[in-house]
Amino acid sequence: MDIAVHRYTLTSAFGQGLAANRAGLTGGRSALSSYALADGFPCALGRVSGLEDVVIAERLARYDCRNNRLAELALETDGFKDAVAAVIRDVGAGRVGVVIGTSTSGIATTEAAYRSAAFARDGVLAADFPYRETHNVFSCADFVRRSLGAQGPALVVSTACSSSAKAFVAAARLVASGTCRAVVVGGVDSLCDTTLYGFHSLGLLSRGHPRPFSAHRDGIGVGEAAGFALVGPPTLFGARGGLHLVGAGESSDAYHMTAPHPEALGAREAIGAALQDAGWAPEDVDYVHLHGTGTPHNDAAEDQGLARLGLAGVPAGSTKGAIGHTLGAAGVCGVAFVGQGMEACFMPGTANTEARDPTFHSDLLLAGRPGVIRRALVNTFGFGGSNCSLALEWRS
């Protein structure tokens, strides 16, 4: 596999665009804010500011929801729309595809509709409620392709927290098969009560701020983010350097709906397959962007998986203590953070974690530090054991 990441962008709790996210990353700060659920439970959110002010074009007005506003904010950043437009002019709109990862799509719009005075009065949603354009899981991909003018294949991957990592793999297959010359890969997930109260009911929310890989970790902090990458064969973009996807591994251990396999079967299979696909030995890896959610079992399984594959000595970090767990957008966040680390010769650390769990083997970076990253893994592990690991390479 050799897929060039020609242009990418990220909007998260750190802010809008790569510059804001690089500053947050290298500054080692956390962008999480304290929040209390209706029952008083204290937790932390990684909220993107300014979404209320985003204006959706009139021709796409029915797609107006928090999730698609978040997508639009990212699309308008870092010259991303212009880069896609240039490729469309070169290869044609029908040869540019769209693959998006998300978990809950625009479900917040439906939540608001059920709370509305109209629903309380009539007991039904309005006949013109825009379910297809907002709540429907395909909503974001449909919105993005219309916003960009891409007319190639469009699809959504929804495998919980591994969604946008798997979107990169699906995009690579579209390119390798010749179906597309270029693909817009994205991950978009926005805050909603379904996510917050769902994780709370499972006992997976941190009582405060998340502490990935800490002995005192007690759960996740939910964040929202949108990231996009324009990918294709290196020859399309005329440059050999930059960020490349050179391998990927997927697995589905199906051990449990929400808990990871106790012996890290799925994690090991996904990471091992990524190494094999890239043609790497463990000692070839310079950095691992951990899934690192901050839950007791998930972190333990990931650490065990890395150790069994000979990766325990590789510098590793989790950014979820900084921006929260962005669920379906976690994969594209990992790609963007690793890409920024490669460009800046910086290894991202693990915000909020003061000390590594002493039973763990991984070389956890508590703080970011200068360092050259040429080859890196991005791990994502989803509910139901739907896992994905990406192998990224930087070429000068």
Protein Blocks (a to p, Z undefined) as FASTA:
>chain_A
ZZddfbacdddfkbgcjklmmmmmmnopafbdcdddfkopacdddddehklmpccdfklm
mmgcfklmmmmmmmmgghlmmmmmmmmmmnopklpccddddfklmmlmmmmmmmpmklmm
nopacfklcfklmmpmklmmmmmmmmnopabdcddddehjlmmmmmmmmmmmmmmnomam
bdcddddddddfklmmmmmmnopacehjadehiakbgbdcddddddddddddfklnopag
hjddfbdcdddeklafkbccfklmmmmmmmmmmmmmnopafklpmbdcdfklopaklmmm
mmmmmmmnopmmpccddfklmnopehjmmmmmmmmmmmmmmmnopacddehiabdcfkbm
bdcdfbacddddfbdcdddddehhiacdddddddZZ
